[in-house]
């Protein structure tokens, strides 16, 4: 399979950027999916920690990019469980 792909790339060098951006996009999507899987709102073990979002501090930055929100000055809203 790889041998055939390299033969095609030798015949058509204009395909090299397409393969590069395809691999770059797949790698970026995989890294973002791994980042989402490790977030505080995901519970992989329901027996030991059924509600992991209750143990996160109020200054934790949930969003990937927070433009107008300053998470350092937030105060906790709601009771402790």
C-alpha positions in Angstrom: 0.0 0.0 0.0 2.8 2.5 1.0 4.8 1.4 -2.0 1.9 2.2 -4.4 1.4 5.6 -2.6 5.1 6.5 -3.1 5.0 5.5 -6.8 2.0 7.8 -7.2 3.9 10.6 -5.5 6.9 10.1 -7.8 4.6 10.4 -10.8 2.5 13.3 -9.5 4.6 15.5 -7.1 1.7 18.0 -6.8 0.0 15.5 -4.5 2.6 16.0 -1.8 0.9 19.1 -0.2 -2.4 17.2 -0.2 -0.9 14.3 1.7 0.9 16.7 4.1 -2.2 18.6 5.0 -4.2 15.4 5.3 -1.8 13.9 7.8 -1.6 17.3 9.6 -5.4 17.5 9.9 -5.7 13.9 11.2 -3.0 14.5 13.7 -4.5 17.7 15.0 -8.0 16.1 15.2 -6.5 13.2 17.2 -4.7 15.5 19.6 -7.9 17.6 20.2 -9.9 14.5 20.8 -7.3 13.3 23.4 -7.5 16.7 25.1 -11.3 16.5 25.3 -11.1 13.0 26.7 -9.0 14.3 29.6 -11.3 17.1 30.6 -12.9 17.6 34.0 -16.4 17.0 32.6 -15.5 13.4 31.5 -15.9 10.5 34.0 -14.1 7.3 33.0 -14.5 5.6 36.3 -18.1 6.0 37.7 -17.5 4.0 40.9 -14.7 6.2 42.4 -15.7 9.6 41.0 -19.2 9.8 39.6 -19.3 13.6 39.4 -15.7 14.9 38.6 -16.9 18.4 37.8 -17.7 19.1 41.5 -14.0 18.8 42.3 -12.8 21.4 39.9 -11.8 24.8 41.3 -13.9 27.8 40.1 -10.8 29.4 38.5 -10.3 26.4 36.1 -10.5 27.5 32.5 -13.1 25.3 30.8 -12.9 26.8 27.3 -10.0 26.3 24.9 -9.9 30.0 24.2 -11.5 32.5 26.7 -11.3 35.9 25.2 -13.3 38.1 27.6 -13.5 35.9 30.7 -10.9 36.3 33.5 -11.0 33.0 35.3 -8.6 34.2 38.0 -11.2 36.5 39.6 -14.2 34.2 39.5 -15.9 33.2 42.8 -17.5 29.9 43.3 -21.3 29.9 42.9 -23.3 27.3 44.6 -23.0 25.0 47.6 -20.3 22.5 48.4 -21.4 18.8 48.2 
